[in-house]
Amino acid sequence: MNLNLSGRVVAITGPAKGMGAAVTRAFAAEGCKLLLIGRDTAAIEPVATEARAMGVGVVVAACDVTNSADCEAAVETARVAFGHGVDILVNVAGGSGPIGKTGVATTREEFDEIVSLNMGGCFNTMRAVLPGMIAQRHGKIVNVGGTFGMRGRAGRMAYSASKWGLRGITKSFALEVGAHNINVNCVAPGMVDGPRFRDKVCADMAKKLGISVEEAAERHAADYALKRVSTDVDVANACLFLASDVSRQITGVDLPVDGGWASL
């Protein structure tokens, strides 16, 4: 896929594994220069090495996205390294919060922690890149939300609230910076196949129902219009689309990548 992204500077949070690693590989394959942001730089190095092997420039920056000063410093790192500000920001970093807890059982500390990460982290990185994007009159921001922030989910109140809030942040920023030729959108994955889905979500269902992990995965797939579970590559491709000028007239939207679950 050639979306004319070659040479653009892309900041990616949470790039070490899963969706973040898939997003990193996808933008590297397009020839982008990468700023990879995360707290554990050692965990990021393997995917950074993969990207460098594709012939692209890569900078790894230690950054806690809940710390605004860290985010601003990371963005400046890219400017120094590449001689150019960030063109594209993809916010993948996030957490799951308490799982299987009702809202009543969720503590204030648990609630504050996931909201600070899933909402505050994106807010911080967006504030860090937007002055440069406004100055250059071009930019793309893609926040990775989730379908539980579109339909809600019992037992996942705190996570759902944080992803609903991220949608509001996305839409408000889109309205504010559109006049500067900046698009701000949200990709909302449903269940994404991978180790966590198989080893945690499907394993828990299998144990509860006395079925195999594969049968549990099939039951999840049956909930979706397309009868299949999304992959991290599906999510990465959606991010590429919204980060490219192919989507130049799309802003402030939620794009579910969930096989049809959110719309059912």
Secondary structure, DSSP 8 states (H G I E B T S, - for coil): ---S-TT-EEEEES-SSHHHHHHHHHHHHTT-EEEEEES-HHHHHHHHHHHHHTT--EEEEE--TT-HHHHHHHHHHHHHHHSS--SEEEE-------SSB-TTTS-HHHHHHHHIIIIIHHHHHHHHHHHHHHHHT-EEEEEE--THHHH--TTBHHHHHHHHHHHHHHHHHHHHHGGGTEEEEEEEE-SB-SHHIIIIIIHHHHHHHT--HHHHHHHHHHTSTTSS-B-HHHHHHHHHHHHSGGGTT--S-EEEESTTSTT-
